[in-house]
Amino acid sequence: MTTFSSQSIFGMTCLWLSIQLVYAQDLQVLNAIQLTATAQKNSFLEEPESAATKFVLDPLKTPQNVQVVNQKMIEDINAQRISDVVGLVSGVSLLNPTGGIWDNYSFRGFNTDQTIGVASLRNGLTSYLGFNVAHDLVNVERIEFLKGPEAALYGAGEPGGVLNIVTKKPEFEPHHSIELRGGSYNQYRSAIDSTNAITETIAYRLGVAYENNKSFRDEVQNNKLFVAPQLTWKPSDTTQVDYDSEYTVLNTLFDRGVLAVNQQLGAIPNSRFLGEKDDGLMTVNDYLQQVRIQHQWNPMWSTQTILNYKDNTWRGFSSEAYQLLNAQGDLNRERRYRIYDTTSYLFSHDLTGQFNTGSLNHRLFIGMTYSDLKVQNHLLRYRKKGSTSSEINIYDPIYGVNLPAVTSVYNTLERQKNAALSLSDYIEINPKWAVLLGGRYDYYQQDYREFIAGIQGGQYFMHFSPKVAVNYLLDDHASLFASVGQSFHLNSGLDIQQQPFKPEKAWTYELGTKAKWLDDRIMASVSLFHVKKQNVLTTNPLNSAYMMPVGQETSRGIEFDLTAQPVDPLNLKFAYAYTDAIVSKSEESSGIAKGSALLNSPKHHLNLLVMYDVWQAGASKIGLGGNIQYVSARTGNVYDNGFNLPSYTLLNLNSYYQMNPKLKLQLNLNNLFNTIYYTASVKDEWVAPGHPREIFLSINYQFN
């Protein structure tokens, strides 16, 4: 195997960047880079920043569909994690959360990597390599949903899009808040957000959240501590150094949900826990450290250097549904003990700037990235068909009886090393026409070892990810855009012949329009998309310990998003998506037929969030609103063989009373009509039930 090295790429890139910086001193300046957002605090309206193009652009000039869930939306629905806000955006759906341990969602119908979960960005950087515990929102300012392939900027990822988490930053003016929340089924949370100057050049921010929750699910409980210290140092007007860290410890009873009996849900109540309370709580530790150095060389050119370290560990027992033995409800379970670790290092260096060539205005981004990801996965398990050693009855469960010993099944180590060079040039041809040309060259070395079976394999490959987009400004209120781009995603592991898998590759074609009306108080977008993805894996039906290629998946559809504040007291956000996601080519041996719908992919998804300030007197006000969501039926397993999760409609009510500038009371009533529904599944035996009616009361106190 060829030895991996990035020295030549590094050297040539540094030389090229140095030449560009010298040349940049004499370039003509057209427009200053804007570094501040324009949104109002009491509005759902907020324009995305630079993650989509690496430059701050008017949304009408950005040739891409980008949706923002801002701080007001997060506060109004009292969101605590990513899964609480996914439904507010078109084309994004919840997936299996793996017992509630990680975030999992899909863009435009495509499922994510079941080994390490969904990938996301943090402040426009691939900081979250490897496995990630579910993100807390105490330190999150807003969440940007970047639709379409982002490989030209960020490398490996899903073709449907990526989520960018924008965190709160340290401020040099004091601001502190304390929040307490309590709700149904003994769910309690406390949070602190504090920022202030330490010296004239150094500021801090500290976000802390602690949760201690029971559940509507019998026996299920969890507790979580999240701490996020940050520092900002501004030694000069042109240089800024940021240190960010996040630490999460989660203890939870692992819960796979309910099961379908003869492909029918509802045979047991959604509160029924089929795991084992005597397994105890699983423990997940998640730790991130990041240093960013930003320097403004002149009004138009800047660089950013980032060092990022990420570490995650997951330990604990679980008992999970495996096989329903008879009509009396005796369930054979598999028992597992997980030893799962991911560690990553990332170095990134970016150059951004503007210059002219004749009448053309260029906004140029050049990025160099090196990363090293290590994934260790040791599974100990007891699983045997027809066994009663870990049996429980689904109609009358008795816990703590059958706890068989586990033995090692596999112990793997995978390492992914990557060096990449990306370039993006946003060219304004004239006031109406603009073209975005982008591409990224990735060089990967992927090594895989399985210690119990004594097998190993690996590969290295190079991949170029292009993207071309065109934007046309019809007038000051509307624009059209079209784009095409390729994405890729690494497939982990080896096939049954101990050979590595080719990476997934996908092409995305998109046509859209955007508009603003009423002095930018109404913002809307419509997108038509068509995506083809190849080299998709599924479980090998001959040996479930291995994966195999299933063929090709295709997703196409239309998305409509509207955000508005037609009058000051009223805010609303509407989202609708039609998504037709299917297996368009299939290997017969996979057992998945051509034309099968993709797992957990609804054809129709609609959401409307409305908030209205019904009364205001000075700094005091009362707000009332609601959120209605419809999700159509979708297949509940990869074989699309008749087992479906039924459609559902939910109504949530939101209200708050701002007593004075410091004190706010909030009441949220979720699932008003106590609808029985199911959010996602992996297979017939692992179905995640939705929450019944729940009510939460929050008290927030802010001071300086």
C-alpha angles and dihedrals in degrees: 000000000000114000113244118241133163099179096105092048090047094050097047091046094052091049092049092048091051092053091049093050092053092047091048093067093077100039120124113249119224106168132005118241109254114222101181132078121238102210123122118237094234096049137085086217113103129148119224118251125219108307094100097052104004087245133085106249136167105262089238088061096047111096094214142071108253122170125192131207102195135196095272093055091047091051097043094055091036091234117189102175142021094265089063093064104034093092093059092074129066120250096016119112137179119254133192107308094204095239092325092293099118141023113258127177139141134229116218095347102305120131121226136233106295090201100063103004131232122343121229140175127242114209090337096311133105090242096142101070114160128009118348131194116230107288121246116221100214091102097034120109098184143332123236121203108207108198121210133021117330098181092112089066107020108024125221115032147112120301094227095066146275136254119236116204110207111200129209114260133221113268131204092223119073118255126160134173137182122196131188123188133182131174152154121325092024097292112163134177138175126187139182128197116183133169135168144135119280094187134350090278103029128068133174139206126194125189119185129174131175126187131187110182140175117189146221082248112091113256094355117132140152143181128200137187120196123184124179117180117183135182132193123195121189107187090171142000090266103042132062130176120196128190117194130179136174127190125184130178116186127186114188143157104242112242127185093182128227133326138230118243110216087347091303123119123210099054088118129028117267089242093064113116114209097182127082123270091197089064085079127213123321115228125219123183119192123183133178132179125181137176121194125188116192125185130182106211094185135337091288108032130062140162133209127197121192134189115191133184124185129180132176134178129187124189135167153084127276137176112211134186112264113158135003103223104194148349090270089072102251107158124202109214133196116225120214141185114198127207102179128163135169125185127180139180123195134184120187133178121184136184121197129178150129133246142154133243105189108305094343121102114210127200104193131194124185120180136182122193136181122184138172119197124185121190119189117186121179114174124189113189149167112208129150130158114246092010123147094191093100098026128149130172113239092209097044110018120194114190131207097034108096114040108149121194117259129224132196114280100172138349114194138178120194124182126191119190119186138182119183142176119198133184131187127179121189105196121195103204093181136333091288107034128061133168128201116205116184141161142162129204113209127190114193135187113192121186126182131187131179109195102192096053091034095231130137140172143161148174143200124213142168124224133185116203113197129191130185124181134172126201127193121191107214092188138315090299108042143034142179127219139183129187144175126191144157127231135184139195130197118244113217128221135014132288124242089277089054093250124136120248125246112247120260113260128193140179120210126197120190139177122185150157134213133195143184127199142172096036091315092306091122122050123180139170137186124194134186114197141180122189131182119191125188136192093037115170132221135172113287105244090210093056120010090201089074137056128221137191113268097191128242134348126201130196127184134163151110131276130197125188129177129181120182147170101182091169128015098256095047128075126171140171123193127187132178131172135180110197126180105190118171145153100262097181126023141184107235092222091060092070090228113119125222109261094032114147116245117257116272093357112138117203092214128038124170131175134175123185118186129178125178130184100223096181137018134174114173109306092347121090144153123222129193130183149130147220124223120190132184124191120180126222118286137182116275099208138033093253094061088215101153102293107119136172106232123242118259143190121209130192120198124184124211131190139163140183116208097201095182137334090287108037128059130174120199134188123191124185112191125196094009095190094045092240117191108228144147124230102196145332142202097203140335091286097047112056123153111220120213124244119270122225110318133176127202131190119199132187119197123188121187128188141163 
